[in-house]
């Protein structure tokens, strides 16, 4: 179902992502060691990654780092090691083929199809070295970190250093990192910092853009046709205009209409309600850290686009803040992907979130 609100796993479930899928798969096949899959939230990065991993013949392991951080409040080497092993456990062919290599890793226990960390001697690097040896036999092993910017919460574990070592020395591994908070992801990777482990390392970037108005219209038309649900051309044009090419919101709009038999306005209200819920979940920590974030987002959503105008609005609402602290707050929102800066002006790139932020 095109309108399914859940991440896709099959090629036929994707819509108009053939070019990006081909680019990602070809990068893996030619042996790229570090691939970045980038784009705003709700553009379909996880779906594209799922489909690629299912289609490629190489063994693969996927870790949702945001889920891992949310569950454990940490991404230290034991947590990531556990998630990597969990991604392999139960997969008969993968475990049986990799067993001989994994048994050599200190702190890893192999019992049937179950893999576990059993001691403090466990090393992420040793695990990657074992997977690299297995990759020589299997052709390649793909390790995917979804929402990889959360690897910055590794504590004493320096994942940028581990990645640098692997990229330089483990030729049979391909790492795919996705990130919707692109600024924070690049802050973690530090490709431009001469003192950082990944300085100067090559990375192949696959970038997802929003749908064009034409593609958005075709997506909605085909989705409603698939569900045998009649809508007017005017309603589709209205949805395309309001949702501005964000596949996640377009799919949710269609899903609400089809599954609940809602009219256009009712479905749009449901999309906004869902967006409000997501904002509360995604930004609760940020708002708890500083109430100024909420006011800055509202200012930008209301159309204040210049640095000085946004700062004046914030000062009017919450009192004085010095230039340096204000700039840091604004820059954090840009790095998180909620605010976009172009030619000295700040905007909210997601039209649905813009509406939500206006009501903060």
C-alpha positions as CSV (number, residue, x, y, z in Angstrom):
1,X,0.0,0.0,0.0
2,X,1.6,3.3,-1.1
3,X,-0.1,5.1,1.8
4,X,1.2,2.8,4.5
5,X,2.7,5.1,7.2
6,X,5.4,2.5,8.1
7,X,8.9,2.1,6.7
8,X,8.9,0.2,3.4
9,X,10.9,-3.0,2.8
10,X,10.2,-3.8,-0.9
11,X,11.1,-2.0,-4.1
12,X,7.4,-2.0,-5.3
13,X,6.5,-0.2,-2.1
14,X,8.8,2.8,-2.9
15,X,7.6,5.6,-5.1
16,X,9.9,7.6,-7.4
17,X,13.2,6.6,-5.6
18,X,14.6,4.4,-8.3
19,X,17.5,6.8,-8.9
20,X,18.5,7.0,-5.3
21,X,18.1,3.3,-4.8
22,X,20.3,2.5,-7.8
23,X,22.9,5.0,-6.6
24,X,23.0,3.5,-3.1
25,X,23.2,-0.1,-4.4
26,X,25.9,0.7,-7.0
27,X,28.0,2.5,-4.3
28,X,27.9,-0.7,-2.2
29,X,28.7,-3.0,-5.1
30,X,31.8,-1.0,-6.1
31,X,33.2,-1.3,-2.5
32,X,32.6,2.2,-1.1
33,X,33.5,2.0,2.6
34,X,31.5,4.9,3.9
35,X,28.1,6.0,2.5
36,X,25.9,8.7,3.9
37,X,22.2,8.7,3.3
38,X,21.0,12.2,4.0
39,X,17.8,14.2,3.9
40,X,15.1,15.9,6.0
41,X,12.8,13.9,8.3
42,X,10.0,11.9,6.6
43,X,11.6,11.8,3.2
44,X,12.0,8.0,3.3
45,X,15.6,7.4,4.2
46,X,14.8,4.4,6.4
47,X,12.6,2.9,3.7
48,X,15.2,3.4,1.0
49,X,17.8,1.8,3.3
50,X,15.5,-1.2,4.1
51,X,14.9,-1.9,0.4
52,X,18.6,-1.7,-0.5
53,X,19.6,-4.0,2.3
54,X,16.9,-6.5,1.3
55,X,17.9,-6.4,-2.4
56,X,21.7,-6.5,-2.0
57,X,23.1,-10.0,-1.8
58,X,25.7,-9.2,0.8
59,X,25.0,-9.9,4.5
60,X,23.9,-6.8,6.4
61,X,23.3,-5.6,9.9
62,X,21.2,-2.6,10.8
63,X,21.1,-0.6,14.0
64,X,18.6,2.1,14.8
65,X,20.8,4.3,16.9
66,X,18.0,6.7,18.0
67,X,16.0,3.8,19.3
68,X,19.1,2.4,21.0
69,X,19.8,5.7,22.7
70,X,16.2,6.2,23.7
71,X,16.1,2.7,25.3
72,X,19.5,2.7,27.0
73,X,20.2,6.5,27.3
74,X,23.7,5.5,26.0
75,X,25.4,4.1,23.0
76,X,28.6,2.8,24.6
77,X,30.4,-0.2,23.1
78,X,28.4,-2.8,25.0
79,X,25.1,-1.3,23.8
80,X,26.2,-1.0,20.2
81,X,27.8,-4.4,20.3
82,X,24.6,-5.9,21.7
83,X,22.6,-4.3,18.9
84,X,25.0,-5.5,16.2
85,X,24.8,-9.1,17.6
86,X,21.1,-8.8,17.9
87,X,20.9,-7.8,14.3
88,X,22.6,-11.1,13.4
89,X,20.9,-13.4,16.0
90,X,18.3,-15.8,14.6
91,X,19.4,-15.4,11.0
92,X,20.5,-18.9,10.4
93,X,22.6,-18.5,7.3
94,X,24.4,-15.4,8.6
95,X,25.2,-16.9,12.0
96,X,26.3,-20.2,10.6
97,X,28.6,-18.6,8.0
98,X,30.0,-16.0,10.4
99,X,30.3,-18.4,13.4
100,X,33.9,-19.3,13.0
101,X,34.9,-15.7,12.8
102,X,32.7,-14.5,15.7
103,X,33.9,-17.2,18.1
104,X,37.4,-15.6,18.0
105,X,36.1,-12.3,19.4
106,X,36.7,-12.0,23.1
107,X,33.6,-11.5,25.1
108,X,31.2,-12.9,22.5
109,X,29.3,-16.1,23.0
110,X,27.8,-18.1,20.1
111,X,25.1,-20.6,21.1
112,X,23.1,-22.0,18.3
113,X,21.6,-19.0,16.5
114,X,22.0,-16.8,19.5
115,X,24.9,-14.3,19.9
116,X,25.7,-12.5,23.2
117,X,28.2,-10.3,24.9
118,X,29.5,-12.2,28.0
119,X,32.4,-10.2,29.4
120,X,33.9,-6.8,29.8
121,X,36.7,-7.8,27.5
122,X,34.4,-7.2,24.5
123,X,35.8,-5.0,21.8
124,X,33.8,-3.3,19.0
125,X,37.0,-3.2,16.9
126,X,37.6,-7.0,17.3
127,X,34.0,-7.6,16.3
128,X,34.4,-5.5,13.2
129,X,37.7,-7.3,12.4
130,X,35.9,-10.6,12.6
131,X,33.1,-9.3,10.3
132,X,35.7,-8.1,7.9
133,X,37.2,-11.6,7.7
134,X,33.7,-13.0,7.1
135,X,33.2,-10.3,4.5
136,X,36.2,-11.7,2.5
137,X,34.3,-14.9,2.2
138,X,30.8,-13.4,1.7
139,X,32.0,-10.7,-0.7
140,X,31.2,-7.8,1.7
141,X,29.4,-7.1,5.0
142,X,27.1,-4.0,5.2
143,X,26.8,-2.3,8.6
144,X,24.0,0.4,8.6
145,X,23.6,2.9,11.4
146,X,20.2,4.6,11.1
147,X,20.1,8.1,12.6
148,X,23.9,7.8,13.2
149,X,24.2,11.3,14.7
150,X,23.3,9.6,18.0
151,X,26.7,7.9,18.0
152,X,28.1,11.1,19.4
153,X,26.7,9.9,22.8
154,X,29.2,7.1,22.9
155,X,30.8,8.5,26.1
156,X,34.3,7.0,26.4
157,X,33.7,5.1,23.1
158,X,35.0,7.2,20.2
159,X,32.9,5.9,17.2
160,X,34.5,8.4,14.9
161,X,37.9,6.8,15.7
162,X,36.5,3.3,15.3
163,X,35.0,4.2,11.9
164,X,38.3,5.8,10.8
165,X,40.2,2.6,11.7
166,X,37.6,0.4,9.9
167,X,37.6,2.6,6.8
168,X,41.4,2.5,6.6
169,X,41.9,-1.1,7.4
170,X,38.8,-3.3,6.9
171,X,38.3,-3.4,3.2
172,X,35.4,-5.9,3.2
173,X,33.1,-3.6,5.3
174,X,30.7,-1.0,4.0
175,X,29.2,1.4,6.6
176,X,25.9,3.2,5.7
177,X,25.0,6.1,7.9
178,X,21.7,7.8,7.7
179,X,20.9,11.2,9.3
180,X,18.0,13.5,9.4
181,X,19.8,15.9,11.7
182,X,22.5,16.5,9.0
183,X,24.3,19.2,10.9
184,X,24.7,17.1,14.0
185,X,25.8,14.1,11.9
186,X,28.6,16.2,10.3
187,X,29.5,17.6,13.7
188,X,30.0,14.0,14.9
189,X,32.0,12.9,11.8
190,X,34.1,16.1,11.6
191,X,35.4,15.5,8.1
192,X,36.8,19.1,8.0
193,X,38.6,19.0,11.4
194,X,42.4,18.3,10.9
195,X,42.5,17.0,14.5
196,X,39.5,14.5,14.1
197,X,40.0,10.8,13.2
198,X,37.8,11.0,10.1
199,X,39.5,14.2,8.7
200,X,39.8,14.0,4.9
201,X,38.1,10.5,4.6
202,X,36.1,10.0,1.4
203,X,32.4,9.4,1.8
204,X,29.8,8.9,-0.9
205,X,26.6,10.9,-0.2
206,X,23.2,9.8,-1.4
207,X,20.8,12.8,-0.8
208,X,17.0,12.5,-0.8
209,X,15.0,15.6,-1.8
210,X,11.3,16.3,-1.4
211,X,8.9,15.3,-4.2
212,X,8.2,17.9,-6.9
213,X,4.6,19.1,-7.1
214,X,4.1,16.8,-10.2
215,X,5.5,13.7,-8.4
216,X,3.5,14.5,-5.3
217,X,0.3,14.7,-7.4
218,X,1.1,11.4,-9.1
219,X,1.9,9.8,-5.7
220,X,-1.5,10.8,-4.3
221,X,-3.4,9.9,-7.4
222,X,-1.9,6.4,-7.6
223,X,-2.3,5.8,-3.9
224,X,-6.0,6.7,-4.0
225,X,-6.4,4.7,-7.2
226,X,-4.8,1.7,-5.5
227,X,-7.2,2.0,-2.6
228,X,-10.2,2.6,-4.9
229,X,-10.9,5.8,-3.0
230,X,-12.4,8.7,-5.0
231,X,-11.0,12.2,-4.4
232,X,-11.3,15.4,-6.4
233,X,-8.5,16.9,-8.3
234,X,-8.9,20.1,-6.3
235,X,-8.4,18.1,-3.0
236,X,-5.2,16.5,-4.4
237,X,-3.9,19.9,-5.5
238,X,-4.7,21.3,-2.0
239,X,-2.9,18.6,-0.2
240,X,0.1,18.9,-2.5
241,X,0.2,22.7,-1.9
242,X,0.0,22.3,1.9
243,X,2.4,19.3,2.3
244,X,5.1,20.6,-0.1
245,X,6.6,17.3,-1.3
246,X,7.3,15.6,2.1
247,X,6.5,11.9,1.3
248,X,5.8,11.0,5.0
249,X,3.1,13.7,5.3
250,X,1.6,12.9,1.9
251,X,1.3,9.2,2.8
252,X,-0.2,10.0,6.2
253,X,-2.8,12.3,4.6
254,X,-3.8,9.5,2.1
255,X,-3.8,6.9,4.8
256,X,-6.1,9.0,7.1
257,X,-8.5,9.5,4.2
258,X,-8.6,5.9,3.0
259,X,-8.6,4.1,6.4
260,X,-10.9,6.5,8.2
261,X,-13.0,7.7,5.3
262,X,-12.2,11.3,6.1
263,X,-12.7,14.5,4.0
264,X,-9.8,16.7,2.9
265,X,-10.0,19.1,5.9
266,X,-10.5,16.4,8.4
267,X,-7.5,14.5,7.1
268,X,-5.3,17.6,7.1
269,X,-6.3,18.2,10.8
270,X,-5.3,14.7,11.6
271,X,-1.9,15.2,9.9
272,X,-1.4,18.3,12.1
273,X,-2.4,16.5,15.2
274,X,0.1,13.7,14.5
275,X,2.8,16.3,13.8
276,X,2.1,18.0,17.2
277,X,2.5,14.7,18.9
278,X,5.8,14.0,17.1
279,X,7.1,17.5,18.0
280,X,6.3,16.9,21.7
281,X,8.2,13.6,21.5
282,X,11.2,14.7,19.4
283,X,11.7,18.1,21.0
284,X,10.7,17.5,24.7
285,X,14.4,17.3,25.8
286,X,15.3,20.4,23.8
287,X,12.4,22.4,25.3
288,X,13.2,21.2,28.8
289,X,16.8,22.3,28.3
290,X,15.8,25.8,27.3
291,X,12.3,27.3,26.8
292,X,14.0,29.7,24.4
293,X,14.0,27.0,21.7
294,X,10.2,27.0,21.6
295,X,10.1,30.8,21.1
296,X,12.8,30.8,18.4
297,X,10.9,28.1,16.5
298,X,7.7,30.1,16.8
299,X,9.4,33.3,15.6
300,X,10.8,31.6,12.5
301,X,7.4,29.9,11.8
302,X,5.7,33.3,12.0
303,X,8.0,34.6,9.3
304,X,10.8,36.3,11.2
305,X,13.6,35.2,9.0
306,X,16.6,37.4,9.8
307,X,18.9,36.9,12.8
308,X,18.2,40.3,14.3
309,X,14.4,40.0,13.9
310,X,14.3,36.5,15.5
311,X,16.5,37.7,18.4
312,X,14.3,40.8,18.9
313,X,11.2,38.6,19.0
314,X,12.9,36.3,21.6
315,X,14.0,39.2,23.7
316,X,10.4,40.7,23.7
317,X,8.9,37.4,24.9
318,X,11.5,36.1,27.3
319,X,13.9,39.0,28.1
320,X,17.5,39.7,27.3
321,X,19.9,37.2,25.8
322,X,23.5,38.0,24.6
323,X,24.4,37.5,21.0
324,X,26.6,34.5,21.5
325,X,24.1,32.4,23.4
326,X,21.3,33.3,21.0
327,X,23.5,32.3,18.0
328,X,24.3,29.0,19.6
329,X,20.6,28.2,20.2
330,X,19.7,29.1,16.6
331,X,22.6,27.1,15.2
332,X,21.5,24.1,17.2
333,X,18.1,24.2,15.6
334,X,19.7,24.4,12.2
335,X,22.0,21.4,12.9
336,X,18.9,19.5,14.1
337,X,17.2,20.1,10.8
338,X,14.2,22.0,12.2
339,X,15.4,25.3,10.8
340,X,17.1,25.9,7.5
341,X,19.5,28.8,6.7
342,X,19.8,30.0,3.2
343,X,21.3,33.3,2.0
344,X,21.3,34.7,5.6
345,X,17.6,33.9,6.1
346,X,16.1,31.3,8.4
347,X,13.0,29.2,7.6
348,X,11.2,26.1,8.7
349,X,11.7,23.6,5.8
350,X,8.8,21.3,6.8
351,X,5.4,23.0,6.0
352,X,3.5,20.9,8.5
353,X,6.0,21.6,11.3
354,X,5.8,25.2,10.4
355,X,2.1,25.2,11.2
356,X,2.7,23.4,14.4
357,X,5.5,25.8,15.5
358,X,3.2,28.7,15.0
359,X,1.0,27.4,17.8
360,X,3.8,26.8,20.3
